[in-house]
Amino acid sequence: MRNYFLAFVPIFVAVDALGTVPLFLSLTDGMSTRHREELVRQSIVTALFVALAFLAVGRLVLQWLGITINDFLVAGGAILFIISIRDLLRYGKVSAAPIETMGVVPLAVPLIVGPAVLTTSLILLNSFGIFPTLFSLVANILLCGAILRTAPALLRFLGESGAHTLSKISSLLLAAIGVMLIRVGLIEILRNIK
């Protein structure tokens, strides 16, 4: 039981479900409840698939393609940075992205299951084994889905201006996280150059 808890906490921090809420509200601004529910369902199913597939074959595929975890950090950080800058510089309403792709990118990957979650899952697999790692991935992704489903209630509580302010602060933090992922990845890449 201790291993399950120890595996759960790092994935909980990496998924950062609460930190995803403001961006989710920003991306789904003006959507109907039915479309929001569909988007949450699509993003959770996609996130589960990506996380479990990566856990099963991730290390082998990355080695086969010659991609390191550090490359993954740089790519994921760049995507997060671009998404956050677009949100920070946008005025007025969000240009509606197609629901078919929004649930996959950016919600499922890289926001719910990004480089931090994928890297952490590989580390936990080596440290605690398959079952605690599987449990922590599935439980945290489902928890994130439950939190995203309550996002409209949070919007009603905060009001439009409060949600807008929270969204902009979150985007700024997301940009900083993107830069941090790029920095960590680049430092490790440069450190490994012989």
Sequence and secondary structure as in RCSB ss.txt:
>XXXX:A:sequence
MRNYFLAFVPIFVAVDALGTVPLFLSLTDGMSTRHREELVRQSIVTALFVALAFLAVGRLVLQWLGITINDFLVA
GGAILFIISIRDLLRYGKVSAAPIETMGVVPLAVPLIVGPAVLTTSLILLNSFGIFPTLFSLVANILLCGAILRT
APALLRFLGESGAHTLSKISSLLLAAIGVMLIRVGLIEILRNIK
>XXXX:A:secstr
 HHHHHHHHHHHHHH HHHHHHHHHHHTTT  HHHHHHHHHHHHHHHHHHHHHHHHHHHHHHHHHT  HHHHHHH
HHHHHHHHHHHHHH  SS     HHHHIIIIIIIIIIS HHHHHHHHHHHHHH HHHHHHHHHHHHHHHHHHHHT
HHHHHHHHHHHHHHHHHHHHHHHHHHHHHHHHHHHHHHHHHT  
